[in-house]
Amino acid sequence: MYDEMKSASASDAPAEMSVSSAAVESRVGSGDDEMQFLSGAIRSLPSYAVKDLLSVGVCVRCSFRLLGIKQQIYCSSSFSPSLLCSLLEESTSPEAEVESEFCSVCLGILQFKWRVDKETIVKKESANDMIESIAELVKQEGHQIDSFSLEVSVPQAILENESAICKSSLPVFGDMKRKDGSELWFQEKSLSEPISVKDVLKFSIVKPLESLLGIKSSTDSFRIHLVYTSTKASKMVQNSRGTIKDCKRQKTDTNNGLHSANDESVVAGAECSDQSNIETNAAAVRPSNGLQAHDISECLGFSIEKVNDPCHLELQCYRTPIYLVSRYLKYSRNVSQTCRMIDEERMGEASVDEIIGSNILPMSKRDNDKFRAAGREDIDVRMLDSGRPFIVEIQNARQIPSGAIVKEIEARINGLENKLVGVKSLKVVGSEGWTLMCEGESEKQYAALVWISRPLDGEDLKTNIFAQGHGEFPLEREKLIHCMKIERIAGSSQYFLLYLCTQAGTYIKEFVHGDLGRSYPSVGSILGCRAEIMQLDVTDVKMDCFLTG
């Protein structure tokens, strides 16, 4: 009887039916057209093949994809388990298998069933029902979006389940391996890999999600991430490690006495971490060092087991980082660049990082931000004139700062009553801005108020240095002083202004007072007297990729 069913279904299958072809797209419509398309796709399958898969707990969608049906059918809004089971009953027999509660391959993912916590399991009838949960999360998070990108992570167990099914003794897969030409349908379908669980899920929910949110899917900065996890993956991998090692060792011993260079190596993808949310990837489980896929199956002792628990699903939505660049000005000598604590006591009245970040928050509604500048000045050093380049990484911003919002942020910072910090030419850049910031500055300019232990004379004013090497000990850091100029202060004989242009990283304070002889030459050694720096300002930071304007 079983052989007769196989023969009848193989002969009745339309030879021209190929739901992966371009012609299918024009057939996927709505209403009656869509039902006809689904019915035709189901009837194109050998009935006993679907019955085989349903009998071992494989869901309808997994049955379709394992039998070679491509993406277009999964986009159908009518593709629900109840409808398909009724169509299967018509196309097979009244005793057709009923879909299991949880699929033995996808663990409920393509049945739109998942676990929320230890007590709660969510079961949705269709993709339309599932996307309501996704849309609600997007609404709760308050994201301003004009498109989205869908990402899916599934546990490693799913690929192992697929391997167990395909390497099983089910007659349907025995026919797929035959080369005698008696099963043309299976030969054609076995030429390509089945579509993945992740792709089927995307095909199923992207279109209805676009309709519900009223936006299109693209490679956008706003991501909707479905993270499926399962404890089954880590347990199977742990239990199989020793078996795979033994199997590799046995196989190596039989290959004409030639041994692998590393008998302790493990098949790629099987020796993995116990993190169950690792994304399934065909490359992650490809055999290496001569161990073939069927050997892996035999070593692991794959078996088709009934699934009593679906995957755990965590819905995430987030925006990839947005970057703001500018140059900051620091007018106070009691403000640090970032918050500093010494012995649980705060240093300074504020920080540049905090002032800028607190004004970005209400405009972007972000989770967090990271501040990075091209170098730093001491807390008692002002940053004037051109300012110091900096970049802020805005993480998971609910709103994308438009040009007008960016200008408003800049105006708010510059309009603060305390006038501690200002910014210049604030703008949005791509992620390359963070890389450029890591390159650092090339040279800096300073203005310092210096005191010396003797009166300044006319000869001292001629002490202008150009391209003078300067060493700082004991680290033996050689830095270049490009130029130096002394300017007298009217009414003072021992105070003067010192202007310098130096290589980035030069310690200006040490260069002035000599640091007890550890920094040479110094202003003190050049003038032949004691020299102390009283105040210091940074007036320019050369960094061509962050020009103001």
KEDRENKOL-677681 format. One line per 5 residues: number of its first residue (from 1); their letters; for each residue x, y, z of C-alpha. Coordinates in pm, whole numbers, padded with zeros to 5 digits, m for minus. Example, Ala and Ser with C-alpha at 12.3 -4.5 7.8 and 13.67 -1.06 7.14 Angstrom:
<rs>
1 = as = 01230:m00450:00780 | 01367:m00106:00714
</rs>
This chain:
<rs>
1 = mydem = 00000:00000:00000 | 00279:00239:00091 | 00463:00173:m00238 | 00140:00232:m00431 | 00097:00568:m00260
6 = ksasa = 00453:00664:m00355 | 00401:00562:m00716 | 00071:00747:m00748 | 00199:01069:m00589 | 00514:01070:m00803
11 = sdapa = 00319:01026:m01125 | 00054:01284:m01031 | 00304:01560:m00944 | 00304:01824:m01221 | 00644:01828:m01389
16 = emsvs = 00624:02201:m01453 | 00555:02289:m01088 | 00847:02483:m00939 | 00745:02726:m00668 | 01093:02877:m00657
21 = saave = 01075:03007:m01014 | 01010:03366:m01111 | 00668:03270:m01242 | 00553:03198:m00888 | 00581:03560:m00786
26 = srvgs = 00306:03661:m01023 | 00080:03388:m00885 | 00104:03501:m00523 | m00188:03731:m00483 | m00476:03755:m00243
31 = gddem = m00800:03567:m00188 | m00876:03286:m00432 | m00547:03324:m00622 | m00350:03277:m00303 | m00551:02971:m00202
36 = qflsg = m00503:02819:m00545 | m00130:02881:m00519 | m00108:02712:m00179 | m00321:02420:m00288 | m00109:02372:m00601
41 = airsl = 00215:02386:m00405 | 00093:02125:m00158 | m00033:01895:m00430 | 00304:01920:m00606 | 00463:01737:m00313
46 = psyav = 00467:01356:m00297 | 00200:01287:m00037 | 00391:01010:00137 | 00692:01244:00180 | 00489:01497:00376
51 = kdlls = 00326:01214:00572 | 00670:01075:00660 | 00788:01408:00800 | 00469:01484:00990 | 00485:01138:01147
56 = vgvcv = 00816:01220:01319 | 00703:01559:01448 | 00826:01786:01169 | 00602:02092:01125 | 00444:02188:00794
61 = rcsfr = 00686:02472:00719 | 00991:02259:00795 | 00846:01980:00580 | 00811:02221:00290 | 01160:02364:00321
66 = llgik = 01325:02021:00369 | 01146:01905:00053 | 01288:02194:m00146 | 01002:02446:m00150 | 01150:02795:m00176
71 = qqiyc = 01061:03133:m00032 | 00750:03256:m00211 | 00503:03025:m00040 | 00614:03141:00306 | 00514:03499:00224
76 = sssfs = 00148:03395:00190 | m00080:03541:00456 | m00293:03224:00435 | m00002:03001:00531 | m00134:02882:00870
81 = psllc = m00094:02534:01025 | m00470:02474:01049 | m00533:02559:00684 | m00237:02361:00560 | m00326:02058:00763
86 = sllee = m00673:02064:00608 | m00522:02089:00259 | m00286:01804:00340 | m00578:01588:00445 | m00739:01652:00106
91 = stspe = m00420:01581:m00089 | m00308:01275:00107 | m00571:01075:00292 | m00827:01113:00570 | m00574:00962:00808
96 = aeves = m00309:01229:00738 | m00082:01307:01028 | m00163:01612:01241 | 00116:01863:01299 | 00295:01808:01633
101 = efcsv = 00262:02071:01902 | 00632:02158:01882 | 00834:02079:01570 | 01116:01829:01619 | 01337:02034:01385
106 = clgil = 01270:02407:01437 | 01159:02367:01802 | 00843:02567:01742 | 01003:02867:01571 | 00820:02825:01240
111 = qfkwr = 00499:02739:01427 | 00514:03081:01595 | 00540:02927:01940 | 00794:03028:02201 | 00860:03036:02570
116 = vdket = 00863:03369:02754 | 00959:03238:03098 | 00939:02917:03299 | 00564:02947:03333 | 00455:03103:03003
121 = ivkke = 00444:02961:02651 | 00308:03180:02372 | 00128:03015:02078 | 00033:03218:01773 | m00179:03093:01485
126 = sandm = 00002:03283:01209 | 00272:03537:01126 | 00012:03814:01147 | m00048:03728:01511 | 00322:03716:01591
131 = iesia = 00406:04054:01441 | 00160:04223:01674 | 00397:04141:01962 | 00689:04285:01765 | 00501:04602:01674
136 = elvkq = 00398:04650:02037 | 00762:04633:02148 | 00864:04893:01887 | 00582:05117:02010 | 00681:05076:02375
141 = eghqi = 01044:05161:02303 | 00936:05483:02132 | 01167:05457:01833 | 01133:05705:01548 | 01176:05488:01237
146 = dsfsl = 01126:05511:00862 | 01253:05157:00783 | 01383:04852:00966 | 01615:04554:00934 | 01509:04214:01070
151 = evsvp = 01769:03989:01234 | 01713:03635:01362 | 01937:03422:01585 | 01856:03054:01632 | 02020:02782:01848
156 = qaile = 02269:02533:01713 | 02027:02251:01797 | 01818:02329:01489 | 02097:02243:01245 | 02165:01927:01443
161 = nesai = 01796:01837:01420 | 01802:01890:01043 | 02101:01660:01016 | 01925:01398:01226 | 01620:01409:00999
166 = ckssl = 01818:01401:00673 | 02040:01116:00796 | 01745:00920:00930 | 01601:00603:00781 | 01286:00776:00657
171 = pvfgd = 01201:00642:00307 | 01158:00995:00175 | 01527:01072:00223 | 01629:00733:00092 | 01452:00826:m00233
176 = mkrkd = 01626:01162:m00243 | 01961:00982:m00252 | 01871:00748:m00537 | 02045:00804:m00869 | 01856:00557:m01091
181 = gselw = 01619:00818:m01231 | 01304:00665:m01081 | 01244:00964:m00860 | 01299:01268:m01083 | 01127:01498:m00838
186 = fqeks = 01368:01409:m00558 | 01673:01435:m00781 | 01580:01791:m00876 | 01515:01892:m00515 | 01835:01736:m00384
191 = lsepi = 02051:01959:m00602 | 02026:02254:m00362 | 02039:02306:00012 | 01703:02356:00188 | 01614:02708:00285
196 = svkdv = 01712:02785:00646 | 01480:02833:00943 | 01596:03193:00975 | 01514:03274:00613 | 01173:03106:00628
201 = lkfsi = 01087:03306:00940 | 01194:03627:00769 | 00991:03548:00457 | 00692:03476:00681 | 00691:03794:00890
206 = vkple = 00868:04070:00696 | 00580:04150:00457 | 00306:04161:00722 | 00538:04356:00953 | 00595:04612:00678
211 = sllgi = 00220:04651:00642 | 00157:04684:01015 | 00437:04935:01079 | 00373:05120:00753 | 00742:05118:00658
216 = ksstd = 00974:04913:00436 | 01242:04664:00529 | 01598:04754:00431 | 01954:04752:00563 | 01863:05026:00807
221 = sfrih = 02023:05143:01129 | 01709:05035:01319 | 01721:04663:01392 | 01450:04423:01512 | 01627:04119:01654
226 = lvyts = 01456:03790:01737 | 01686:03591:01964 | 01583:03225:02003 | 01767:03011:02257 | 01741:02650:02367
231 = tkask = 01914:02445:02635 | 01908:02145:02404 | 02197:02281:02197 | 02451:02301:02477 | 02357:01960:02618
236 = mvqns = 02391:01784:02282 | 02729:01945:02214 | 02862:01859:02559 | 02753:01496:02532 | 02896:01457:02182
241 = rgtik = 03247:01597:02235 | 03408:01280:02360 | 03228:01067:02100 | 03351:01284:01811 | 03709:01265:01937
246 = dckrq = 03691:00886:01955 | 03534:00866:01609 | 03805:01088:01455 | 04075:00882:01617 | 03927:00559:01481
251 = ktdtn = 03889:00706:01131 | 04247:00834:01132 | 04380:00496:01237 | 04217:00331:00936 | 04349:00570:00671
256 = nglhs = 04655:00364:00568 | 04822:00443:00896 | 04826:00820:00830 | 04736:01017:01138 | 04598:01367:01166
261 = andes = 04837:01633:01289 | 04608:01697:01582 | 04412:01397:01710 | 04251:01613:01978 | 04096:01859:01734
266 = vvaga = 03719:01861:01716 | 03480:01906:01427 | 03427:02275:01365 | 03102:02387:01513 | 03064:02093:01750
271 = ecsdq = 03336:02221:01982 | 03163:02545:02060 | 03065:02748:02360 | 02757:02664:02563 | 02589:02985:02464
276 = sniet = 02261:02871:02322 | 02193:03184:02121 | 02470:03118:01872 | 02343:03184:01521 | 02304:02877:01305
281 = naaav = 02538:02889:01012 | 02611:02613:00766 | 02981:02691:00783 | 02976:02651:01161 | 02923:02277:01143
286 = rpsng = 03108:02175:00830 | 03331:01875:00893 | 03707:01923:00896 | 04020:01708:00884 | 03853:01432:00680
291 = lqahd = 03552:01367:00902 | 03246:01367:00675 | 02889:01468:00757 | 02761:01110:00768 | 03047:01021:01005
296 = isecl = 02939:01302:01237 | 02583:01174:01232 | 02696:00822:01315 | 02931:00936:01589 | 02673:01159:01754
301 = gfsie = 02408:00893:01734 | 02149:01137:01606 | 01794:01039:01686 | 01460:01201:01615 | 01310:01291:01949
306 = kvndp = 00978:01438:02044 | 01005:01802:02149 | 00813:01902:02461 | 00941:02254:02502 | 00979:02536:02246
311 = chlel = 01266:02781:02218 | 01286:03082:02445 | 01237:03405:02251 | 01374:03745:02342 | 01248:04034:02129
316 = qcyrt = 01496:04317:02092 | 01478:04640:01899 | 01761:04887:01887 | 01933:05141:01667 | 02295:05107:01566
321 = piylv = 02517:05383:01712 | 02496:05740:01587 | 02810:05953:01603 | 02839:06325:01673 | 03172:06503:01624
326 = srylk = 03281:06851:01718 | 03551:07046:01900 | 03496:07146:02260 | 03615:07456:02442 | 03683:07443:02817
331 = ysrnv = 03680:07785:02981 | 03720:07677:03344 | 04027:07557:03533 | 03808:07344:03758 | 03651:07117:03498
336 = sqtcr = 03794:06778:03401 | 03747:06615:03062 | 03571:06312:03215 | 03446:06256:03569 | 03738:06196:03806
341 = midee = 03716:06045:04155 | 04008:06022:04398 | 03946:05848:04731 | 03571:05870:04661 | 03598:06248:04626
346 = rmgea = 03503:06418:04303 | 03770:06630:04137 | 03639:06952:03989 | 03289:07092:03970 | 03193:06919:03644
351 = svdei = 03330:06739:03339 | 03317:06805:02966 | 03176:06457:02910 | 02886:06509:03152 | 02795:06855:03029
356 = igsni = 02782:06751:02663 | 02611:06417:02735 | 02338:06571:02951 | 02240:06802:02666 | 02236:06520:02408
361 = lpmsk = 02008:06297:02621 | 01677:06488:02592 | 01728:06537:02218 | 01803:06173:02126 | 01644:05973:02414
366 = rdndk = 01934:05729:02404 | 02027:05442:02636 | 02385:05554:02682 | 02669:05740:02517 | 03047:05711:02492
371 = fraag = 03272:06016:02485 | 03617:06014:02331 | 03851:06306:02263 | 04179:06353:02079 | 04402:06361:02386
376 = redid = 04324:06537:02712 | 04432:06837:02914 | 04477:06856:03292 | 04184:06975:03499 | 04351:07316:03557
381 = vrmld = 04430:07368:03187 | 04185:07553:02963 | 04107:07451:02605 | 04062:07764:02392 | 04057:07898:02035
386 = sgrpf = 04007:07608:01786 | 03905:07357:02057 | 03982:06988:02103 | 03825:06732:01865 | 03586:06483:02024
391 = iveiq = 03329:06224:01922 | 03019:06098:02103 | 02874:05756:02028 | 02498:05768:02091 | 02374:05418:02170
396 = narqi = 02021:05308:02079 | 01884:05656:02009 | 01504:05664:01996 | 01519:05969:01772 | 01763:06038:01490
401 = psgai = 01907:06387:01544 | 01824:06593:01237 | 02032:06889:01128 | 01801:07123:01318 | 01823:06912:01635
406 = vkeie = 02203:06904:01614 | 02210:07283:01587 | 01977:07304:01887 | 02206:07079:02093 | 02503:07300:02004
411 = aring = 02309:07616:02095 | 02201:07470:02431 | 02557:07378:02528 | 02695:07716:02423 | 02411:07897:02600
416 = lenkl = 02466:07744:02946 | 02474:08006:03221 | 02791:07881:03388 | 02988:07907:03060 | 03210:07614:03157
421 = vgvks = 03212:07441:02818 | 03132:07524:02456 | 03131:07333:02127 | 03205:07421:01765 | 03054:07283:01442
426 = lkvvg = 02865:06988:01593 | 02761:06739:01322 | 02663:06376:01259 | 02917:06142:01096 | 02940:05772:01017
431 = segwt = 03119:05507:01222 | 03445:05595:01045 | 03463:05898:01275 | 03546:05673:01569 | 03836:05519:01373
436 = lmceg = 03970:05861:01278 | 03956:05973:01641 | 04173:05678:01741 | 04450:05806:01513 | 04506:06097:01751
441 = esekq = 04635:06448:01705 | 04962:06547:01531 | 05073:06869:01702 | 04946:07125:01954 | 04989:07490:02036
446 = yaalv = 05001:07635:02388 | 05010:07966:02574 | 05162:07957:02923 | 05212:08210:03202 | 05565:08149:03335
451 = wisrp = 05754:08282:03640 | 06134:08277:03666 | 06354:08337:03969 | 06535:08638:03820 | 06429:08944:03621
456 = ldged = 06376:08891:03249 | 06636:09074:03036 | 06666:09165:02668 | 06871:08860:02580 | 06600:08631:02715
461 = lktni = 06353:08775:02464 | 06577:08651:02183 | 06552:08294:02308 | 06331:08161:02030 | 06367:07791:01962
466 = faqgh = 06279:07618:01637 | 06275:07238:01594 | 06443:07164:01927 | 06450:06805:02054 | 06328:06757:02409
471 = gefpl = 06374:06442:02620 | 06170:06339:02923 | 06324:06090:03164 | 06318:05822:03302 | 06086:05703:03024
476 = erekl = 06321:05853:02764 | 06035:05998:02563 | 06174:06226:02297 | 05935:06495:02177 | 05983:06775:01930
481 = ihcmk = 05940:07144:02018 | 05861:07295:01678 | 05888:07657:01792 | 05888:07868:02110 | 05845:08241:02167
486 = ieria = 05868:08458:02481 | 05653:08769:02522 | 05705:09022:02803 | 05414:09126:03027 | 05398:09500:03085
491 = gssqy = 05478:09598:03445 | 05632:09262:03535 | 05999:09163:03531 | 05968:08798:03632 | 05646:08693:03458
496 = fllyl = 05611:08641:03085 | 05398:08461:02828 | 05541:08157:02657 | 05398:08040:02325 | 05483:07692:02201
501 = ctqag = 05407:07463:01910 | 05499:07105:01997 | 05462:06748:01893 | 05151:06584:02039 | 05223:06418:02372
506 = tyike = 05478:06672:02496 | 05455:06744:02870 | 05452:07124:02874 | 05468:07171:03250 | 05774:06945:03274
511 = fvhgd = 05932:07122:02979 | 05906:07455:03165 | 06032:07361:03514 | 06253:07066:03413 | 06098:06816:03658
516 = lgrsy = 06407:06812:03880 | 06634:06757:03584 | 06438:06466:03442 | 06315:06671:03146 | 06593:06823:02933
521 = psvgs = 06633:07074:02788 | 06380:07286:02975 | 06293:07654:02988 | 06473:07672:03321 | 06792:07517:03180
526 = ilgcr = 06782:07739:02871 | 06742:08061:03078 | 06980:07938:03348 | 06737:07990:03636 | 06440:07839:03813
531 = aeimq = 06121:07845:03605 | 05767:07761:03711 | 05451:07744:03502 | 05163:07934:03662 | 04885:07883:03409
536 = ldvtd = 04852:07689:03087 | 04607:07704:02797 | 04584:07481:02491 | 04513:07705:02192 | 04508:07459:01902
541 = vkmdc = 04499:07084:01834 | 04606:06997:01482 | 04382:06725:01340 | 04295:06773:00974 | 04007:06523:00971
546 = fltg = 03827:06730:01236 | 03856:07080:01099 | 03607:07339:01219 | 03380:07510:00974
</rs>
